[in-house]
Amino acid sequence: MWKLEKALGNIPYDRFDISEEVQEQVVLARSQLKRATERYGSMNSRNFFHALSQPLEKEVSITNHEVKAKANHVPDTIDSECHDADQMMNKLERRFSSVSSEVCPSDDVVAEGQENSAIKSMAEIKKPDVLIIPADFLCPISLELMRDPVIVATGQTYERSYIQRWIDCGNVTCPKTQQKLEHLTLTPNYVLRSLISQWCTMHNIEQPIGLANGKIKKSDGSFRDVSGDVVAIEALVRKLSSRSVEERRAAVAEIRSLSKRSTDNRIIIADAGAIPVLVNLLTTDDVMTQEHAVTAILNLSIYENNKGLIMLAGAIPSIVQILRAGSMEARENAAATLFSLSLLDENKIIIGASGAIPALVDLLQNGSTRGRKDAATALFNLCIYMGNKGRAVRAGIISALLKMLTDSRNCMVDEALTILSVLASNPEAKIAIVKASTIPVLIVLLRTGLPRNKENAAAILLSLCKRDTENLACISRLGAVIPLTELTKSGTERAKRKATSLLEHLRKLPQLQQV
């Protein structure tokens, strides 16, 4: 992993005609490799430092592995289901409205940050006191420190969520020995769990979050006994696989309700192995069961550690299918689930490539008010990733956003402008925005919009007019100078900056036209 990250860093990208999307994925891959090298660099120190001292080989071979990233965007303090109470959406919308077209730093800043990060990472890797994690404490599938080790029929131990996913995919062999499993029962390895806990305490390492002997660690370091809740939830999870439609529906409805109430419940439900079963229920023909299942997954995804488990269970294709053809409530919650999962940067790529964006654009155009807001929030977050901007444009998002801007009810202008501000830096989106005759609408908003509307309108116009004399001439003809001048005096701080920059471009227009 270290060699591959180093090799990627040595490629002279400026000599090749590489798209922004590919460069963005390279940056993401390098950051994952750095984290993985640091995290799993606790192999035999002698071998590791020997690898550091060797020159790069011409051919580098690595084993496929899973790398998960933490999302730092939304803390796990939202304890209400977003559609049964508005608290969650209010918190998300505050973040949504505060992000502008400035979400992407300049290339120089990115390059400097990567260089500093690389220096810091290598300094940390070369520390002589690298802590060695005992190999038996690592899951053979994920190579991560186990928090819920279980034993399979062959006697091998794995992290529950990973081996469960292996079995759910139809495999009947032991991943490590390739022997056929005589049965699929997963037996908790309490001895190993206790050893891992003791080792973490001894080395002052934060123990893997989750259940331990029926107890959950609280923020103050103490433990809360949840053994009674564990027994009840495990019984519910078993009912999710019942042959009775009514029993399954009742069980998933209760899981939905429990997952809404608290973080502890989200941990217990996931620990009980509910996520793969809930994902299977997304394809059921029973409408109510499907609605409960997708909403339960939405609630579980609020807890950051569950996001990876949901992705690992292969939930995205089924969620996208619900988004396309489910009931309106199920579609709304599917859109909200995609937003929650997309808070992990790696998931933005996976979700974008899954076909979710056209389905979200359709919901944005034809959904209920709540559904359109959910779709807008998910699309905004997905379009932060450069590779998804073109997908959104090709799915028809520009015409949908223009319709929102000109809607007489004026209920989603903020959302439309915020998404446009993210898209406007993309060449394909820029062409589509201009072609859709959006500029005159933006000029009107400069004059009559709310302060935040004016701010975003100015930001979008600046993106459209940079290095484009035709667009500059267009906004000049439409009388943008007067509202922009007023904005430099009375707008928000960001609006003043954007308006001032745009006026400077307009002042240079005659010279540019002569050239």
Salt bridges, closest charged atoms under 4 A:
GLU5 OE2 - ARG30 NH2 2.83
GLU57 OE2 - LYS3 NZ 3.31
ASP76 OD1 - ARG266 NH1 4.00
ASP79 OD1 - ARG266 NH1 3.17
GLU81 OE2 - ARG256 NH2 2.95
ASP84 OD1 - ARG256 NH2 3.86
ASP84 OD2 - LYS260 NZ 3.67
GLU102 OE1 - ARG494 NE 3.93
GLU102 OE2 - ARG497 NH2 3.49
GLU102 OE2 - LYS498 NZ 3.15
GLU144 OE2 - ARG39 NH1 3.99
GLU144 OE1 - LYS68 NZ 3.95
ASP148 OD2 - ARG160 NE 2.65
ASP148 OD1 - ARG193 NH2 2.39
ASP264 OD2 - ARG224 NH2 2.60
ASP271 OD1 - ARG147 NH1 3.19
ASP286 OD1 - ARG249 NH2 2.86
GLU304 OE2 - LYS307 NZ 3.21
GLU329 OE2 - ARG256 NH2 3.25
GLU332 OE1 - ARG370 NH2 2.31
ASP345 OD1 - LYS348 NZ 3.07
GLU346 OE2 - ARG35 NH2 3.14
ASP362 OD2 - ARG331 NH2 2.98
ASP374 OD2 - HIS83 NE2 3.32
ASP407 OD2 - ARG409 NH2 3.10
ASP414 OD2 - ARG452 NH2 2.57
GLU415 OE2 - LYS373 NZ 2.94
GLU428 OE1 - ARG394 NH1 2.93
GLU455 OE2 - ARG494 NH1 2.74
ASP468 OD2 - LYS430 NZ 3.96
GLU493 OE2 - LYS496 NZ 3.73
GLU504 OE1 - ARG507 NH2 2.87
